[in-house]
Amino acid sequence: MNQVAGSRIDASDVLPLFPTLVWKIQLSDGVVDAIESAALPALREMRRKLGPLAPGQGWQSQQTLHELEALQELVTSVETPPVSAAISPDFLRSN
């Protein structure tokens, strides 16, 4: 995995998984802490309002999570490509 200096991302890599490439990133500890402190309480609150699940039941969140203020740190991290992806000639190379 490539180190990304001066970024919210500590490392970035592209993994060839058929039929597409997967972009793997390791967020810096400070960014992870910020995401956890805002996002986890918001997600817990969503579930709390719905009550406990019965055995065999599941839960799916709403499809607008990316619009929630509490998840904006995560959204920014996903939408912001690492510097290495923009400048690396190997970014789209297939092994």
C-alpha positions as CSV (number, residue, x, y, z in Angstrom):
1,M,0.0,0.0,0.0
2,N,1.3,3.5,-0.9
3,Q,1.8,6.1,1.8
4,V,0.0,9.4,1.1
5,A,1.8,12.3,2.8
6,G,-0.1,15.3,4.1
7,S,-3.5,13.8,3.6
8,R,-6.5,12.5,5.5
9,I,-5.5,9.1,4.1
10,D,-2.5,7.3,5.5
11,A,-2.3,4.8,2.7
12,S,-3.9,3.9,-0.6
13,D,-3.8,1.0,-3.0
14,V,-5.8,-0.4,-5.9
15,L,-6.7,-4.1,-5.8
16,P,-7.6,-6.0,-9.0
17,L,-10.7,-8.0,-8.0
18,F,-12.5,-9.4,-11.0
19,P,-14.3,-7.9,-12.8
20,T,-13.3,-4.4,-11.5
21,L,-10.6,-2.6,-9.5
22,V,-11.2,-1.9,-5.8
23,W,-9.7,1.2,-4.2
24,K,-8.5,0.4,-0.7
25,I,-7.6,3.3,1.6
26,Q,-6.4,3.5,5.2
27,L,-7.7,6.7,6.8
28,S,-5.5,8.6,9.3
29,D,-6.2,8.0,13.0
30,G,-7.6,11.5,13.5
31,V,-10.1,11.1,10.6
32,V,-11.2,7.7,11.9
33,D,-11.7,9.2,15.4
34,A,-13.8,12.1,13.9
35,I,-15.9,9.7,11.8
36,E,-16.5,7.4,14.8
37,S,-17.4,10.2,17.2
38,A,-20.1,11.6,14.8
39,A,-21.3,8.7,12.7
40,L,-21.7,5.9,15.3
41,P,-24.0,7.8,17.6
42,A,-26.2,8.9,14.6
43,L,-26.5,5.3,13.4
44,R,-27.2,4.0,16.9
45,E,-30.0,6.7,17.2
46,M,-31.6,5.5,14.0
47,R,-31.7,1.9,15.2
48,R,-32.9,3.0,18.7
49,K,-36.0,4.6,17.3
50,L,-37.0,1.4,15.5
51,G,-36.8,-0.9,18.5
52,P,-35.2,-4.3,18.8
53,L,-35.1,-6.7,15.9
54,A,-36.8,-10.1,16.3
55,P,-34.8,-13.2,15.5
56,G,-34.3,-13.6,11.8
57,Q,-35.1,-9.9,11.0
58,G,-32.7,-7.4,9.5
59,W,-32.4,-3.7,9.2
60,Q,-31.4,-1.5,6.3
61,S,-30.7,2.2,6.7
62,Q,-32.2,4.9,4.6
63,Q,-30.5,5.5,1.3
64,T,-29.7,9.1,2.1
65,L,-27.1,8.6,4.8
66,H,-24.6,10.5,2.7
67,E,-26.7,13.6,3.3
68,L,-26.6,13.5,7.1
69,E,-24.4,16.1,8.8
70,A,-23.0,13.4,11.1
71,L,-21.6,11.4,8.2
72,Q,-20.0,14.3,6.3
73,E,-16.4,13.4,7.5
74,L,-16.9,9.9,6.0
75,V,-18.4,11.3,2.8
76,T,-15.5,13.7,2.3
77,S,-13.0,10.9,2.9
78,V,-14.6,8.8,0.2
79,E,-15.1,11.6,-2.3
80,T,-11.5,12.9,-2.0
81,P,-9.1,10.8,-4.0
82,P,-5.6,10.3,-2.5
83,V,-2.8,12.3,-4.1
84,S,-1.2,9.0,-5.1
85,A,-4.2,8.0,-7.2
86,A,-4.0,11.2,-9.2
87,I,-0.3,11.0,-9.9
88,S,0.6,7.3,-10.0
89,P,1.1,5.8,-13.4
90,D,0.3,2.4,-11.9
91,F,-3.1,3.5,-10.6
92,L,-5.0,1.8,-13.5
93,R,-2.4,-0.9,-14.3
94,S,-3.8,-4.4,-14.2
95,N,-1.6,-7.2,-12.9
